[in-house]
Amino acid sequence: MQALEGIHHYFRKAARSMDVGERIETLLATPLREVKVQVSIELDSGEIRTFHGYRVQHDNSRGPMKGGLRYHPSLTLEECAALASLMTWKTAVVNLPYGGAMGGICADPSQLSFKEMERLTRKYVDQVQDMIGPTRDIAGPDVNTNPQVMTWLMDQYSRFHGHSPAVVTGKPLELYGSKGREAAAGRGLLYITREILRDVGLPMKGTRFALHGFGNVGSHTAQQVWEDGGTVVAVSDVLGGVYNPQGLDVPGLFEHVKRTGTVTGFSGGRACTHEEVLASDCDVLIPAALGPTLTRANAGSVQARVIIEGANAPTDPEADELLEKRGVLVVPDILANAGGVTVSYHEWVQNLQHLTWEEERVNAELEKTMKEAYDRVAQIARSRKVSLRTAAYTLAIGRVGKATVLRGI
C-alpha cells in the first residue's frame, strides 16, 4: 500500500469514529495546493539537465504551513502529498501553530557535485519563492538535505524578498539556526519513550531496544537511549545490521560509523539483516528508516512489546491491525517523531523575534511539548478505548477541524 493510501486510511478511521461527516472529511483530507515545477540546471560538464520539483501545501487553518525538503531519485508528487498531510496532523498533535507541507526534487544527490547541488537548490527556490515564506510556508531539512541546503534556500529566497532567515529551519548555528535542532527528533523520541515505559511498567535501565535505520533520527535516538540507561541490542542502516543480545557499545558504534560510514562490520556484534533487526528479541522496536518497514508479511515476526515510530509512515495499515490484535503497543509517527518539527518551530520563533535561546531552554520546551502531547493522546486512547494512533489522529482532526470551521469555509 502506498504511503498516501496508508495515511488516508488512518485519517479516515479516526474521522469516521468522530463522525465528522463526509464533506468535512473530504475538506480536511484534500491539499490546498499541489505544484510541480521544472528545475533545469547546467551540470559541471556543460550538459543541461531537467529535474522535477514539487511543493504540496496541505492545510493552513492553524497557521503557516511547515514541511521538509527532500532530494531523492524516486520522489513523487503523491509522496509529497502524503507527507504534507502527515505534517498537518503531526503539528496539530503537538499543538504547534502550523499546517502541513512537503516538497523536494526528484534527484539523486550522490550523482551531483557540491556546486550542482547549490545550483539545483537555488533554481528550485526561483520556481517556488512566490508560494513560500516566513508567514506562508516554512521549509526544513529532510532526506538528503542538510543545513547547507537550507542556507542556500534562505539566501536565494532573501534575494527576492530581503533578509528572511525564518523562511527555513534547520540552518547552521552561524546563520540563525537553533541549538538542539540536530538531535531534536531523537531527543523528542526519548521523552516519549520515557512516558511509554512508565505506563507499561518497564524501567529504562536494561530495557532492550532495536533500531531499524541509523540516520539522523535513529543514530541520535540510539545515543539518547544508551545515555538514559537503555540497552541497544540491534541497529541497521541501508547496508545491513549488527546485533548483540548483551547490548552494543553505542559510543564504539558511533566511532565505527564515523570511520566507515556504516554500521556494518562493527566488531562489537554479529552481522544481521534488516529483517532480523525487526524480528530481534527486544522490548522496544524503533523503525527509523525510509518507506513502509512493517508490513503484513513481517508483522507476525515482531517480538517487541512496544513499537515507537521514529520514521514517517513506517507501518502499513494491515501490519498495524495485526500488531494491535497481538497486543503490541504502537506509538504513531505523528506523536513519536514530532520532536524535529517542534524544535524547528523554536528556531522559527527565535528568527522572528531576533533572539537566540540556550540549548537548555530548547530542550526544556521540547520536553514540555512532547509530554503534554503524549498525556493528551493517552487520555483520549483510554477514554475512547482506541489505539494510540487513532487517538492521535482524533486529537489532530479535532484541532484542525475546529480551526477550519471557526475561520469559515
N, C-alpha and C positions, 0 to 999 in steps of 0.2 A: 504494500500500500504506500502510495506517495506521501511525502510529508504533509502537503496541504490537506489531503484526504484525512489523514490521522488527526491533525489539529482540528479540522472541522468536525470530526466525529466527537472528540472530547467536548468541543464547544456546544454542539447540538445536544449531547447527552445532558449537560448541565442546564442549558437553556430550556429544554423541554421539561426537566424536573422542576424548573421555576415557573413554567407555564407563561413565558413572556409573550407567546403568540407568534404566528408565522411571519407577520410583517416586521415586527421588531427584530426577530431572529435574523431575517434577511438583511435588514438595515445594518445590524451590528457586525454581520459576517462579511459584508461587501466592502472592499477597499475604496477609499475616496478617489485615489488616482493611481494608475499604473503607467509608467513611462519607460519606453525603450529607446535608446539613443545610439547613434553611430559614433564610435570613437576611433578615429583614424590618426595614426602617427607615422613618422618616418623612423624606421629602425636604424641602428648604428651602421648597418650595411648599406643604407640608402634606399632599401626597399620600403614601399608604402604598405602598411597592413591595417586592416579594419577589424576592430573588435566590437562586440555588442555590450552595451552598458544598460543597467536597469536602476530604477528607483521606484519603489512601491510605498505609497503613503496610505496607511490603513485607517487611522482614526485620529481626530484632533479635538474630541469633545472635552477632554480633561486638560488640554494644554498642547504645546507644540509637540510634533512627532519626534521620536528618537529611535535610532536603529543603526545597525552596523553597516560596514562597507567591506564586502567580501570579494576577493580575487580568486577565481577558481575556474578551471577549464570546463567543468560541467555545470556551471551556474546557469539557472534558467529563471525566467520571469515567474513561473509558478512557485519555485523555491523561495524567491524573494517575497512573494505574496504570503506564503505560509509563515515565514519568519517575521514578516511585518505584523501579521495578526497575532502571532505569539508574543511579540513585544507589547502590543496593546494590552493583552491580558496580564503579562508579567509586571508591567509598570503599575497597573491597577491593583494587583495583589499586594505590592509593597507600598501602595498609596503615593506614588510619585506623580507630580502634575504633568504627565506626558501622555501621548498616544504612541502608536507603534509605526515604525517604518523599517525598510530594509533595502539595500541596494548593493551594487557591485558591478564587476566586469567579468565577462566570460573570457578568461585569460589564464595562462599558466606562468606564474611569476618566476618559476625555476628556469624558464626559457628566455627570460628577459634580463637585460643588463640593468644596472642601477639607474643609468640615465634614461633608458627606455621606460622603466617603471615611473620615473618622475614625469616624463612626457605624457605617458598614459594617464596618470592621475590628474595632471593639470588639464588635459584635454577633456577628460570626463567632467571635471568641475565646470569647464566652459559650457558644457552641454546641459548641466542641471542647476547652475548657480541661481537661476531665477525662481527655482522652486524649493531651495533650501535656505537656511538662515537661522540665527540665534533664537528667533521667536516663531519660526515656522517648522523647521526640520533639522535636527542636530545629528550629525553622523558620529560614528565611533569605530574603533578597530574591530575587526572580525577575522575570519580565516584568511591567512596570507597577507594581512595588512598589519601595520605596526605604528609606533609613534612617528617615524619618519614620513610615512604615507599621510598620516594625519596632519603633519606640519605642512606638507605640500598642499593639502586640501585647504587648510586655513589660509596659507599665503596666497593661493590662487583666488580664493573667494574674496579675500581682502583687497585684491587688485580691482575688483568690480565694486565693492561695497564699503571700502575703508576698513580700518583695523577692526577685525572681528574674531577674536580668539574663541568666543562662545559658540561659533558655528560648528565646532567639532570637539569631541573629548578624546582622551587617550593620548594627549600630546606629551612631549618631553617636559620634564620639570623646568628646563631652561626657557621654554616657550609656553608658560601658563598651564602646564599640566598639574595634576593633583598628586600630592604624596599619598601613598597607599593604593593608587589605582591599579598598578600591575598585579598585585596579589589579591585584589578585591574579590574576584569571583571565588577563589579558593578560600579566602577568609570568611566570606559570607556563607559558603557551604559548610565550613567548620561550625559556625554559630548555629546553623540549622541542625547539624549532626548532634551537637550537644543537647539540643532540645528533644530530638527524636530518641536518643539513647536514654535520656532521663525518663521519657514516657514509657519506653518498653522495658525499663529496668536493667539496662546494660551500663556498666561503668566504662568510661573511655579507656582507662588503662587495661590493656590486654584484649580489648575488642579487636577482632581481625578484619582488616579492610582489603579489598581488591579493587584496583582502578584500571578500567579499560580506557586507555587514552592517557598520554603523558605530555600534552601540550600545555598551554598556559594554565588552563583550569586544573587538569589532572596533576601536573607537577606541583603547583602551589598547594593544592589540596593534600597531596601526599606529605609535603613538608609540614603543613599546619597540623595534620592529624598526628604525625610522628612526634612533633614537639609537644602535643597535648597528651601524649601517653598511649596513643593507639598503636597497633601492630599492623604494618603494611605487609601482607603476605604475597601479593602478586600485583604486577603492573605490566602494561603493554603499550607499545606505540605502533606506528604504521608498519614497522619491520618485524615485529614479533614481541614476545613477552619473556618475563623472568618470574620464577616462583620459588618461595622459600617458606615452608609451613611454620618455621620458627620465627619468621619475621625478617624482612630485608633491612639492610643497613642503608637507610634513606640518604644520609649525608654522603656515604660512599657511592650510592647510586647516582646522586647528582654530579659528583666528580666524574664518574664514568661517562655520563651523558654529555657533560661539558667537553670531555676529551674526544668522544667518538660520535656524538650527535644522535645516539640511540641507546635504548635500554638493553638491547640485545648484546650478548657477550659479557654481561656483568658477572663477575666471578662469585658474587655473593648469593647465587641461587641457580637453579637449573632452568634451561631454556624451556619455554612453553608456548603454546599457540594462543591466539585470541580467544578461541572457544574454551580453552582450558582456563583462562582467566575468568571468563564469565561463569564457568561452572565450578570454580575453585571452592574449597572448603573455607568459607569465611562467614562472618556475621553481617557485614555491610558490603554491598557491591555498589561501586560508583561508575556508571557509564559516562565517560567524558570524551568520547571520540565523535567524529562526524557520522551523520547518517543514522538510519534506524539500526540499532545494535541488537535489541531484544525483540525477537520475532516468535511466531508460533512454533517455529522449528527448534528453537533453543531454550524457550522459556521454561520448559519442564526440567531442564538440567541445572537450573539455578539453585544453589544451596543456601544462599544468603537469606537471612530473616528480613533484612531491610535493603531496599534499593533507593539510592539518593541520586537523582538525575543531574549530573554535572553538565551534560551536553543538552542541546536543544533537540527535542523530539527524538530521543533515543529508543523509545518503547512504542511499538505499534499497537493499535487497539486490541488485536487478537491476543497478543502477548500480555497486555495489561489485564485483560479479563482472566486469562489463565493464572496469572500471578495472584490476582485478587482472590480467586477461588481456592488457591493453595494457602492463603493466609499470609502471603508476602506483603509487607508494608512498603508501598511505593511513594516516595516523596517527589512530586512532579517538578519538572523543569521550571515552570513559571513561578515557583517558590524557591526551589533549592539553589538555582544558579543566578538569582537576581542580585547578587552582591556586586557584580560588574556594573550593571546599569545604575545601581544605587550610588556607587562612588562616582560614576560618570555624571550623575545629577549633581553631586557635591562639587565636581570640577566646574560644571556649567554655572552653578551658583557663585562660586568663587570668581569666575571670569566676569560675570555680570556685575558683581559688586567690587571688582578690582581688589580682591583680598586673597590672602594665602593662609590656609589652615595648616596647623601642625598635624602630623600623622596620628597622634593620639586622639585628636578630635575627630578626624576622619573615621578611624576605627570604632570609636565610641558611638558615633552617629550611625555607622553601618550596623553595629551590633543591636542597637535600639530598634532600628527599622526591621531587621530580619526577625528578631524575637517577637515584635508586635505583630508582624505578618503571620508568623507561624502560629501564635496564640489564637489569632482570629480564624485562621483556616482550620485549626484543630477543633475549635469551638463549633464551627459550622459542621464539621465532619461528625462530631459526637451528637449534636442536636438533630441533624437530619439523617444520621445513620448512613452516611455515604463515604466513599473513599476520599483520601486527601486530595486527589486530583479533581474529582467532581466538586469538592468543597472549595478548592482554589479557584476554579472556573466560576463557581457560583458567586463568590466574593467579587471577582473581577467583573463579571457580567452585570452584577447589581450596581457597581460603581459607575461603569461606563454607560449602562442603560439609563441610569438616573440623570447623569450629566447631559446625555443626549436629549432626553425629554425636557429637562429644565431649560436648556438653551433654545429649544424649539427645532422642530424637524422641517 
